[in-house]
Amino acid sequence: MAQIDLRDRVLIVPVVSTANVSQLAADVMIASFFLQRIQSLDLAKYLIPVVGARDDNVPGIVTPLELYGSPDCRFAVIQQRSPAVKAYKQQFVDALLAFCQDASPSAIIFLSGVDTSDRTDEQMITLTYYYIPSSSPLDAACVESAVGLPIPCYTSPVTPSDALASAKSNDGVPFMPGGGLTRRILRSVTSTMPPTLCLIQFCTEGDNGSDAKLLAAVCSKLINVEPAQWRQPSSWETGLFGTPHVQKLYG
């Protein structure tokens, strides 16, 4: 496997969350920019074990957590294919952030999905939001770009009277229904880490291909790169929702 230096690159990290939209967006970016697998990450020991075939008939298998990039690409992508084991959630978060800090990328962009059913009326204007942890440094072009894009800063969709949500929001990070470990990760970001932000997309379970492409497009705007053409992995054709139904079943 080729090796790349992450110090001058933006690192994109999907968080397992609603509709797997963040992982699908990572798939779209890997396929559209023809990124190659750089390495399987040891952090996968905290995740549910999983293996599968690689895209485009490439020999070998995929593992739960892998790093993708290319020498001439200004960003790299971590792809996570299974959630953390319940007993090791915090260990995984700590190890992931330690890896990000040691790699010293120019910035980190986390991708996450949240449940559309919890959206407020004010949040009906757009599907995509951003959130910057208060502890994060702001001296990165993509972090500054987030404020300039026509997307709002994410706020909790639940009312302040919700006692549970209020208790969970005492650390300053808004409640994220269906966000998986997103809040836990953002709460753990420190001022010694590279500039960090999170792109958050409202979505529901189903055919989320278009949601993933939208999230990938917003992410590419932040890092100021555009592919020649947006592509989806070949595995989506048969592996994402299974093969088409045999129409004879319906007469």
Residue, then its C-alpha position, 0 to 999 in steps of 0.5 A: m500500500a502506498q503511504i501519504d503524509l496527512r500533514d498538508r491534507v484535510l482528513i474526512v471522517p464519517v460517523v456511523s449515524t442515521a441512514n449511514v449517510s456519512q459513510l455513503a458520502a465517504d463512498v461517493m468521495i472515494a469513488s469520485f476522486f479515485l482514492q486508493r486504500i492506504q492502510s487498514l487502521d488498528l482502531a478497528k479492534y474497537l469495532i464490530p468485525v466485518v469483511g467484504a469484497r472490494d469495489d471494481n473487482v479489486p483483489g482482497i477484502v475491506t475491513p472495518l476501518e480504512l484510510y483512503g487517499s492519493p498522492d495528488c489529492r489534497f484530502a484523505v478519507i477514513q471509511q468506517r464500515s461498522p459501529a463501535v462495540k458498545a463496551y468500547k465506545q469511549q476507547f474508540v473515540d479516544a483512539l480515533l482522536a489520538f490518530c487524528q492528532d498524531a497525523s496532524p492534518s490541516a483540518i478534520i471534517f466529521l460527517s454525520g446524519v441526524d433524524t429528519s423526524d426531529r427537525t424543527d420548522e426553522q430547520m426545514i430550509t435546508l438539509t445540511y448544517y455545520y457545527i464547530p466545537s467551541s474548543s477547536p482552533l479556527d485557523a483553517a480555510c475549510v473551517e472559515s468556509a463553513v461560515g460562508l456557505p449558505i448553510p446554518c450552524y446546527t442547533s438542537p431540534v428538541t425544545p429546551s423544556d425536554a429535560l433529557a435533552s437539556a441534561k445532555s446539552n450541558d457540555g455545550v454540544p447540541f443534542m443530535p438525534g440519531g447521530g451515533l457517537t457524533r456528540r461524544i466525538l465533538r465533546s472530546v475535541t481539544s484545543t491541541m487538535p487540528p481545526t475541526l468541524c462537523l457537517i450534519q445532514f438530516c435524513t431518514e432511512g431508505d434510498n439515501g444515495s442522493d442524500a450522500k451525494l449532497l453531503a459529499a458535494v457540500c464537503s467538497k465545497l468546503i475543501n475547494v475541490e471538485p471531481a470531474q464527475w460524481r460517481q458512486p461505487s460499483s458495489w452500490e449497484t448490487g450490494l447497497f439494497g440488493t439485486p432488483h426484485v424478480q418482476k414475475l413475483y408480481g404477476 
